[in-house]
Amino acid sequence: MLSLITGLCWGQDCDEGEVELWDDCYSIENTTELELTGLYIDGEIPSEIGNLINLVSLNLAANRFSGSIPPEIGNLTNLNYLYLQNNELTGSIPPEIGNLTSLAYLSLFYNELSGSIPPEIANLADLEHLYLYGNDLSGVIPPEIGELTSLSYLYLNGNELSGSIPLEIGNLSNLTNLYLYENQLTGVIPAEIANLTHLMNWWFYDNQLTGELPCTICELDVEWNNSSHFNISGNQFCPPYPDCIPENIGEQDTTNCETIPVRQFDLWGQCYMIENTDFLNLGNTGLTGTIPPDIGNLINLTHVYLYGNELTGEIPAEIGNLENLTHLYLYDNDLTGPLPPEIGNLASLMHLYLYGNGLTENLPPEIGDMINLKHLFLYDNQLTGSIPPEIGNLTYLNYLYLNDNQFNGNLAESVCELNLDWNNSLHFNIFNNFLCPPYPSCMENYMGYQDTSNCSQVLSIENHGPVSYALYNAYPNPFNPVTTFRYTLPEDAVVNITIYDMMGHSVSNLVNSQKKAGYNSVQWNGTNNAGQPVSAGVYLYTINAGEFRKIKKIALLK
């Protein structure tokens, strides 16, 4: 029983250090509990209540108090319990309520409070019970409510709240009771509600909530078919409904369901929601069958790990929808068929691991569109045809494994645009294919075994000739003591290749003569026109041929 410390001084002024409230005097120092419940007191709550700064519990429930909650109530910073329910209070909840940082219990239900729930409520970090039901509160549920991580009971029902349920509600990990019914809430139930693992009772009925119910709610330990624990009737939820609640869905208006986008998909018997699925980590889990095309709907995915399973069939073209994907690990499965050209849409992809499958046919040229790719592991498949020259666009690539396939034909010199460590087999491997000489200058000594038995039937790249001017990256770069510049001419032309220092001074004129159309090269040994070694540093090399101009950088080491 809460005690009432009061000095009765009817009709007399209170002493210094006392506060007069309702004709009684209360000691500021000694009054810690004020229990005035059910006494039919009317009038407004006086602002002087804020002087009782040592109050731990204030109970003014079940009276006839009217008017607004005085902002001075925010002075009671030691308050643990505030009971103002069952009165006739009006106006808004004062933002000063956020000063009561020790509050564990806030009960304002069954008044006539209006306006919005103040975001300052987020300051009540120790709050366990929040009862605001049966008022005229409007506006949205503030996302700041997600800061109340100690909350067990949240009752906002019977108001005029609108807008969507904030996804931050999923932060209330200790919540057991969630009552939002009889409001005007719209939108979908956020997937984050599945984070409320202690939830036992939730009533959302008589709102305007729409869309699919998050399939992940079935992981919660709720008595789904008991309306005393779960009630969502009187909304606009769309089928299919989660398996856990088919008998307790209640009446739903499904008139607009055809226009509402699907937000969750079933992959290998597990439900995944678009908004909260960024990782798919199913490596070495015994998956069988094909990769469902629906994987392409999970557009927030950044990492897909499906390696080490028994997946079969082709890689679905829909995987190209995952434009946020940075890691795709499909290695060590039984995937077959071609690599879909839509994979070129994955411009954010950095790691592509497809080795140890049965992929066939040519590499699509769109592979060159994955400009952020750093790791490309395609070895131990059955890929055929020529390696597309567009692979030279992958300028960030530092690992390239193409070995143990059936690649054939000639390699374009443009692959030398890559800044790979060609002589390091940990970074580059193209062994055991059917590639034909002549090989690009950057890798001609690192091709390993190639079956060239059919190369006589292949028209070499030399016979075709280039169709455009090009100046390729020097190899090696940086260099010491010699590097090679490769360039192509689609027609005979006067060619000038000159080395400049970074101040624009000419250092060495390597070429200044008529050259025949075709594939050409010239070496530079790091000397100037007088045959003297130049100092270490960065230099420019340029080519002028007909209307073609190109400048590139090279670094000389000492």
VENSUL-V387192 format. One record per residue. N is the residue number from 1. OMEGA is omega as a letter, one per 30 degrees, with the letter a starting at -180 (* if undefined). NEAR is the number of other ideal C-beta (glycine too) atoms within 12 Angstrom. D_FIRST is the distance of its C-alpha to the first C-alpha in Angstrom with 1 decimal. Layout:
# VENSUL-V387192
N,OMEGA,NEAR,D_FIRST / N,OMEGA,NEAR,D_FIRST
This chain:
# VENSUL-V387192
1,l,8,0.0 / 2,a,21,3.8 / 3,l,14,6.3 / 4,l,27,9.6 / 5,a,25,12.7 / 6,l,25,15.6 / 7,a,24,19.0 / 8,a,16,20.1 / 9,a,18,23.7 / 10,l,13,24.8 / 11,a,10,28.1 / 12,l,13,28.5 / 13,l,13,28.8 / 14,l,25,26.1 / 15,l,15,27.2 / 16,a,10,28.3 / 17,l,18,25.4 / 18,l,25,23.2 / 19,l,35,22.8 / 20,l,26,23.0 / 21,l,33,21.0 / 22,l,27,21.1 / 23,l,19,22.7 / 24,l,27,20.0 / 25,a,29,20.6 / 26,l,36,18.4 / 27,l,28,19.4 / 28,a,28,20.6 / 29,a,18,20.4 / 30,a,22,17.0 / 31,l,35,14.8 / 32,a,25,13.1 / 33,l,28,10.1 / 34,a,40,11.0 / 35,l,26,9.0 / 36,a,30,11.9 / 37,l,26,11.9 / 38,a,16,14.4 / 39,l,20,15.9 / 40,l,17,19.5 / 41,l,27,20.1 / 42,a,16,23.4 / 43,a,18,25.7 / 44,l,25,25.5 / 45,a,37,22.8 / 46,a,25,24.4 / 47,a,21,25.9 / 48,l,24,24.5 / 49,a,33,21.1 / 50,l,28,23.0 / 51,a,27,23.3 / 52,a,38,19.7 / 53,l,28,20.9 / 54,l,27,18.3 / 55,l,40,15.5 / 56,a,28,13.9 / 57,l,33,11.6 / 58,a,40,12.9 / 59,l,31,11.8 / 60,a,41,14.6 / 61,l,33,14.9 / 62,l,23,16.7 / 63,l,28,18.5 / 64,a,21,22.2 / 65,l,36,22.6 / 66,a,20,26.1 / 67,a,21,28.4 / 68,l,29,27.9 / 69,a,42,25.2 / 70,l,28,26.3 / 71,l,24,27.8 / 72,l,26,26.2 / 73,l,37,23.0 / 74,l,28,24.9 / 75,a,26,24.6 / 76,a,37,21.0 / 77,l,25,22.3 / 78,a,23,19.3 / 79,l,38,17.0 / 80,a,28,15.6 / 81,l,33,13.8 / 82,a,39,15.4 / 83,l,35,14.7 / 84,a,43,17.6 / 85,l,33,18.5 / 86,l,28,19.8 / 87,l,37,21.5 / 88,a,27,25.2 / 89,a,37,25.5 / 90,a,22,29.0 / 91,a,24,31.1 / 92,l,27,30.8 / 93,a,40,28.1 / 94,l,30,28.9 / 95,l,23,30.4 / 96,l,26,28.4 / 97,l,37,25.5 / 98,l,28,27.4 / 99,a,26,26.6 / 100,a,40,22.9 / 101,l,26,24.2 / 102,a,25,20.9 / 103,l,38,19.2 / 104,a,27,18.1 / 105,l,30,16.7 / 106,a,39,18.6 / 107,a,34,18.2 / 108,a,44,20.9 / 109,l,30,22.0 / 110,l,27,23.5 / 111,l,38,24.8 / 112,a,27,28.5 / 113,a,38,28.7 / 114,a,23,32.2 / 115,a,23,34.3 / 116,l,28,34.0 / 117,a,41,31.3 / 118,l,31,31.9 / 119,l,24,33.3 / 120,l,26,31.3 / 121,l,36,28.4 / 122,a,27,30.3 / 123,a,26,28.9 / 124,a,36,25.4 / 125,a,20,26.5 / 126,a,24,23.1 / 127,l,37,21.8 / 128,a,27,20.9 / 129,l,31,19.8 / 130,a,38,22.0 / 131,l,34,21.7 / 132,a,44,24.5 / 133,l,34,25.8 / 134,l,27,26.9 / 135,l,38,28.4 / 136,a,26,32.0 / 137,a,37,32.1 / 138,a,23,35.6 / 139,a,23,37.7 / 140,l,27,37.6 / 141,a,41,34.8 / 142,l,29,35.3 / 143,l,24,36.6 / 144,l,26,34.4 / 145,l,36,31.6 / 146,l,29,33.2 / 147,a,25,31.9 / 148,a,39,28.3 / 149,l,26,29.1 / 150,a,26,25.5 / 151,l,38,24.7 / 152,a,27,23.8 / 153,l,32,23.1 / 154,a,38,25.4 / 155,l,35,25.5 / 156,a,45,28.2 / 157,l,35,29.5 / 158,l,28,30.6 / 159,l,38,32.0 / 160,a,28,35.6 / 161,a,38,35.7 / 162,a,23,39.3 / 163,a,23,41.4 / 164,l,27,41.1 / 165,a,41,38.3 / 166,l,31,38.6 / 167,l,25,39.8 / 168,l,27,37.3 / 169,l,37,34.6 / 170,l,31,36.2 / 171,a,25,34.7 / 172,a,39,31.1 / 173,l,22,31.7 / 174,a,24,28.0 / 175,l,37,27.7 / 176,a,26,26.8 / 177,a,31,26.4 / 178,a,39,28.9 / 179,l,35,29.1 / 180,a,42,31.9 / 181,l,32,33.2 / 182,l,27,34.5 / 183,l,38,35.7 / 184,a,28,39.3 / 185,a,36,39.4 / 186,l,24,43.0 / 187,a,26,44.8 / 188,l,33,44.4 / 189,a,40,41.5 / 190,l,34,41.9 / 191,a,31,43.0 / 192,l,28,40.3 / 193,l,40,37.7 / 194,l,33,39.1 / 195,a,26,37.5 / 196,a,37,34.0 / 197,l,20,34.3 / 198,a,22,30.6 / 199,l,34,30.7 / 200,a,24,30.0 / 201,l,30,29.6 / 202,a,40,31.5 / 203,l,34,32.5 / 204,a,40,35.3 / 205,l,28,36.8 / 206,l,26,38.4 / 207,l,39,39.5 / 208,a,27,43.0 / 209,a,37,42.9 / 210,l,29,46.3 / 211,l,34,48.4 / 212,l,35,48.1 / 213,l,41,44.8 / 214,a,37,44.7 / 215,a,33,46.1 / 216,l,31,44.0 / 217,a,36,40.8 / 218,l,22,42.1 / 219,a,21,41.1 / 220,a,30,37.4 / 221,a,18,35.6 / 222,l,33,34.7 / 223,a,19,35.4 / 224,a,30,38.0 / 225,l,17,39.2 / 226,a,17,35.8 / 227,l,21,35.0 / 228,a,15,31.3 / 229,a,23,31.4 / 230,a,34,34.4 / 231,l,31,35.9 / 232,a,38,38.5 / 233,l,23,40.5 / 234,l,23,41.8 / 235,a,38,43.1 / 236,a,32,46.6 / 237,a,35,46.4 / 238,l,28,49.9 / 239,f,19,51.3 / 240,a,19,51.8 / 241,l,27,48.2 / 242,a,31,46.8 / 243,a,20,47.6 / 244,a,25,44.0 / 245,a,31,43.2 / 246,a,15,46.4 / 247,a,15,44.9 / 248,a,26,41.8 / 249,l,30,43.3 / 250,a,28,43.0 / 251,a,15,45.2 / 252,l,29,46.6 / 253,a,19,49.1 / 254,a,20,51.7 / 255,a,11,54.2 / 256,a,17,54.3 / 257,a,20,54.0 / 258,a,10,57.6 / 259,a,12,57.2 / 260,a,21,54.2 / 261,l,18,55.3 / 262,a,23,54.4 / 263,a,29,51.9 / 264,a,33,51.8 / 265,a,29,54.6 / 266,l,21,55.1 / 267,l,30,57.0 / 268,l,23,57.8 / 269,l,16,55.1 / 270,a,23,52.3 / 271,l,30,50.9 / 272,a,34,51.1 / 273,a,36,49.8 / 274,a,30,51.9 / 275,a,29,49.2 / 276,l,24,47.7 / 277,l,33,50.7 / 278,l,22,52.6 / 279,l,21,53.3 / 280,a,34,55.0 / 281,a,21,55.2 / 282,l,28,56.9 / 283,l,24,59.6 / 284,a,17,60.7 / 285,l,20,58.6 / 286,a,15,61.5 / 287,l,31,61.7 / 288,l,17,64.7 / 289,a,18,66.3 / 290,l,26,66.9 / 291,a,37,64.8 / 292,l,26,63.4 / 293,a,22,64.5 / 294,l,27,60.9 / 295,a,35,60.2 / 296,l,30,61.8 / 297,a,26,58.9 / 298,a,37,56.4 / 299,l,28,57.5 / 300,a,24,54.8 / 301,l,37,56.1 / 302,a,24,57.2 / 303,l,27,57.8 / 304,l,39,59.3 / 305,l,27,59.8 / 306,a,41,61.6 / 307,l,31,64.0 / 308,l,23,65.0 / 309,l,27,64.7 / 310,a,21,67.2 / 311,a,37,67.2 / 312,l,19,70.4 / 313,a,23,72.1 / 314,l,28,72.3 / 315,a,41,69.9 / 316,l,29,68.8 / 317,a,24,69.9 / 318,l,26,66.4 / 319,l,37,65.4 / 320,l,30,67.1 / 321,a,24,64.1 / 322,a,37,61.9 / 323,l,25,62.8 / 324,a,25,59.8 / 325,l,37,60.9 / 326,a,26,61.7 / 327,l,32,62.1 / 328,a,37,63.8 / 329,l,33,64.4 / 330,a,44,66.3 / 331,l,33,68.5 / 332,l,26,69.4 / 333,l,37,69.3 / 334,a,27,72.1 / 335,a,38,72.1 / 336,l,23,75.5 / 337,a,24,77.2 / 338,l,29,77.5 / 339,a,41,75.0 / 340,l,28,74.1 / 341,l,24,75.2 / 342,l,27,71.8 / 343,l,38,70.6 / 344,l,29,72.2 / 345,a,26,69.2 / 346,a,39,67.0 / 347,l,25,67.7 / 348,a,26,64.5 / 349,l,38,65.4 / 350,a,27,66.0 / 351,l,30,66.3 / 352,a,38,68.3 / 353,a,34,68.7 / 354,a,42,70.8 / 355,l,32,72.9 / 356,l,26,73.6 / 357,l,38,73.9 / 358,a,27,76.9 / 359,a,38,77.0 / 360,l,22,80.4 / 361,a,23,82.5 / 362,l,27,82.7 / 363,l,36,80.0 / 364,l,28,79.3 / 365,l,23,80.3 / 366,l,27,76.8 / 367,l,38,75.6 / 368,l,29,76.8 / 369,a,25,74.1 / 370,a,38,71.3 / 371,l,23,71.9 / 372,a,25,68.9 / 373,l,36,69.8 / 374,a,26,69.9 / 375,l,31,70.3 / 376,a,42,72.6 / 377,a,35,73.0 / 378,a,40,75.3 / 379,l,33,77.3 / 380,l,27,78.1 / 381,l,38,78.5 / 382,a,29,81.5 / 383,a,38,81.6 / 384,l,21,85.1 / 385,a,24,87.1 / 386,l,31,87.3 / 387,a,39,84.5 / 388,a,29,83.8 / 389,l,30,84.7 / 390,l,27,81.4 / 391,l,37,79.8 / 392,l,30,81.1 / 393,a,26,78.4 / 394,a,36,75.7 / 395,l,22,76.0 / 396,a,23,72.7 / 397,l,34,73.7 / 398,l,24,73.8 / 399,l,28,73.9 / 400,l,37,76.4 / 401,l,33,77.2 / 402,a,41,79.7 / 403,l,28,81.5 / 404,l,27,82.4 / 405,l,38,82.9 / 406,l,30,86.1 / 407,a,36,86.3 / 408,l,24,89.9 / 409,a,30,92.2 / 410,l,33,92.1 / 411,l,36,89.2 / 412,l,36,89.2 / 413,a,36,89.6 / 414,l,33,86.5 / 415,l,43,84.3 / 416,l,39,85.3 / 417,l,30,83.1 / 418,l,37,80.2 / 419,l,26,79.3 / 420,l,37,79.0 / 421,a,22,80.0 / 422,a,31,82.8 / 423,l,18,84.1 / 424,a,14,80.8 / 425,l,20,80.3 / 426,a,14,76.6 / 427,a,23,76.5 / 428,l,33,79.4 / 429,l,31,81.0 / 430,a,37,83.4 / 431,l,23,85.4 / 432,l,23,86.7 / 433,a,37,87.4 / 434,a,32,90.7 / 435,a,39,90.9 / 436,l,28,94.3 / 437,g,21,95.9 / 438,a,24,96.3 / 439,l,32,92.7 / 440,a,37,90.9 / 441,a,34,91.7 / 442,a,37,88.1 / 443,a,36,87.9 / 444,l,24,91.5 / 445,a,15,91.2 / 446,a,31,87.9 / 447,a,33,88.6 / 448,a,24,88.8 / 449,l,15,90.5 / 450,l,30,91.4 / 451,a,19,93.4 / 452,a,21,96.1 / 453,a,11,98.4 / 454,a,15,98.0 / 455,l,21,98.1 / 456,a,10,101.8 / 457,a,12,100.8 / 458,l,23,98.3 / 459,a,14,99.6 / 460,l,22,98.3 / 461,l,28,96.6 / 462,a,19,99.7 / 463,l,13,101.7 / 464,a,18,99.3 / 465,a,19,99.0 / 466,a,29,96.3 / 467,l,16,95.6 / 468,l,21,94.1 / 469,l,26,94.1 / 470,l,28,91.5 / 471,a,36,90.7 / 472,l,35,88.5 / 473,l,34,86.3 / 474,l,37,88.3 / 475,f,34,88.0 / 476,l,29,87.0 / 477,g,32,84.8 / 478,a,22,84.2 / 479,l,27,87.6 / 480,g,19,90.0 / 481,a,17,92.9 / 482,l,21,93.7 / 483,a,33,92.0 / 484,l,28,93.2 / 485,l,40,93.0 / 486,l,37,93.4 / 487,a,39,94.3 / 488,l,36,95.7 / 489,l,31,98.4 / 490,l,23,99.0 / 491,l,21,102.5 / 492,a,16,104.9 / 493,l,26,103.9 / 494,a,19,104.4 / 495,l,34,101.4 / 496,l,27,100.2 / 497,a,40,97.5 / 498,l,29,96.7 / 499,l,38,94.3 / 500,l,26,92.7 / 501,a,22,90.6 / 502,l,18,87.4 / 503,l,11,89.3 / 504,l,13,91.5 / 505,l,15,94.6 / 506,a,22,96.7 / 507,a,32,96.7 / 508,l,33,98.7 / 509,a,22,100.6 / 510,a,35,100.2 / 511,l,28,101.9 / 512,a,19,104.1 / 513,l,16,106.4 / 514,l,16,107.0 / 515,a,28,105.0 / 516,l,18,105.3 / 517,l,23,102.7 / 518,a,27,100.4 / 519,a,33,98.0 / 520,l,34,98.8 / 521,l,31,97.4 / 522,a,30,98.2 / 523,l,24,97.0 / 524,a,34,96.2 / 525,l,20,96.5 / 526,l,30,94.7 / 527,l,21,97.9 / 528,a,23,99.2 / 529,l,17,102.4 / 530,a,11,104.2 / 531,a,11,103.0 / 532,l,12,100.8 / 533,l,18,97.3 / 534,a,30,94.6 / 535,l,17,91.4 / 536,l,17,88.1 / 537,a,21,85.8 / 538,l,23,85.1 / 539,l,37,88.1 / 540,l,29,88.7 / 541,a,40,91.2 / 542,l,30,92.5 / 543,l,36,94.8 / 544,l,25,97.0 / 545,a,32,98.9 / 546,l,20,100.3 / 547,a,13,97.4 / 548,l,24,94.8 / 549,l,16,92.8 / 550,l,27,90.0 / 551,l,19,88.4 / 552,a,28,86.3 / 553,l,24,85.0 / 554,a,38,85.9 / 555,l,25,85.0 / 556,l,33,87.6 / 557,l,19,86.4 / 558,*,13,88.3
